Amino acid sequence: MYEIWLMLNIVYELALSIWPWLLALAALWLLLMGRAWGRRGADWRASLPGAIVLGLLVAIVIFAVTPIWNKSALGEMKYWVDWANLLGIAAAWGVAGVAFGWPLLTGLRRSGKAG
């Protein structure tokens, strides 16, 4: 249980260190949502599968790249908490990919730029 609490504290401290970037990303997401939501005839349902595929691709890439960014490798991960952290990081990036991709793809689809 200690390891999980430590992991949550580390995530919190990292978020505090980059809060301006997180605030800018939230503003960008709100802008994308507002633009896509404000368009008449925007087809959110048709854009969802593309956004999910985008999120899955982002999660897969992050899963593969995160150990390299940390100067490590998948073979170095011996403890279940390491795997839980890696899966959590990849899942969070995948959700962010869907969250940003869905309004973006909806806006592009509406304007005729996406198939």
Steps between C-alpha positions, in 0.01 A plus 500: 500500500791731571619475139162609367488798735856593401407477131198729552715751687755500218229556239360786710842663539569467127164658421583791733827554319332527158169662595534785244527243220204309638301822514593580138397150391167538678443833323589341165260213565221743590571695181482183289180392672344842454586516131373151428191540719410834343488367144162409366467143382816379672491120499657401833398135470675454165824647638514284813649184341783703346567668834510161676747365244712812549490450878601135468792591274614767744477253791701236312773746406521639853511145644798419277684830536464584870765251622742634238434859613589388852822335380362158581342205319198275536731223620601713799143510631487226762234624741123522443498867601735577210257337258204675660677834462586435137146385417356799686723745314412343164129494583505867608667604176253287304206667671657840426536394135128420485408818689693721259441293188123477524420873473784547250375223273141621542601846388698366206220266394249784509715722281546219246873453564471153655344201333 
